[in-house]
């Protein structure tokens, strides 16, 4: 899941982030520009953890239930 650049960017280069994994307390992101790989808290993008954190889990859940 891509992170809107207005919501957050790479702490190394300011590039675009891609959420690649999440557990119950963090999200793993990768910078699409420099390749930096790091974990962030669920509300790292100031959305109350509702758009990106919950959205990533819902997307994963739907993919697992797909035939």
C-alpha positions as CSV (number, residue, x, y, z in Angstrom):
1,X,0.0,0.0,0.0
2,X,1.5,3.3,-1.1
3,X,1.6,6.2,1.4
4,X,0.4,9.6,0.0
5,X,3.5,11.9,0.1
6,X,1.4,14.5,1.8
7,X,0.9,12.1,4.7
8,X,4.5,10.9,5.1
9,X,7.8,10.3,3.3
10,X,11.1,8.6,3.8
11,X,13.1,9.9,6.7
12,X,16.3,9.3,4.7
13,X,15.6,11.0,1.4
14,X,12.0,12.3,1.5
15,X,10.9,9.7,-1.1
16,X,7.7,7.8,-1.5
17,X,6.9,5.0,1.0
18,X,5.3,1.6,0.4
19,X,3.8,-0.3,3.3
20,X,4.9,-3.9,2.9
21,X,4.0,-5.5,6.2
22,X,2.2,-4.8,9.5
23,X,1.7,-6.6,12.8
24,X,-0.4,-5.6,15.8
25,X,1.9,-2.7,16.8
26,X,3.9,-1.5,13.7
27,X,4.2,-1.2,10.0
28,X,7.2,-2.1,7.8
29,X,7.8,0.5,5.1
30,X,10.2,0.7,2.2
31,X,11.2,3.8,0.3
32,X,10.6,3.5,-3.4
33,X,13.4,6.0,-4.1
34,X,16.4,5.0,-2.0
35,X,15.4,1.6,-0.7
36,X,15.5,2.5,3.0
37,X,13.6,-0.1,5.0
38,X,12.2,0.7,8.5
39,X,9.3,0.2,10.9
40,X,6.9,2.9,11.9
41,X,4.1,3.1,14.5
42,X,0.5,2.6,13.4
43,X,-0.3,6.3,13.5
44,X,2.9,7.4,11.9
45,X,1.0,9.2,9.1
46,X,-1.3,11.2,11.5
47,X,-4.5,9.4,10.4
48,X,-5.4,7.9,13.7
49,X,-4.2,4.6,12.4
50,X,-7.5,4.3,10.5
51,X,-6.4,4.6,6.9
52,X,-3.0,3.0,6.5
53,X,-2.8,0.6,9.4
54,X,-6.3,-0.7,9.4
55,X,-6.5,-0.4,5.6
56,X,-3.4,-2.6,5.2
57,X,-4.8,-5.2,7.5
58,X,-8.2,-5.2,5.7
59,X,-6.5,-5.6,2.3
60,X,-4.4,-8.5,3.6
61,X,-7.5,-10.1,5.1
62,X,-9.4,-9.8,1.9
63,X,-6.6,-11.3,-0.1
64,X,-6.4,-14.3,2.2
65,X,-10.2,-14.9,1.8
66,X,-10.1,-14.6,-2.0
67,X,-10.7,-17.9,-3.8
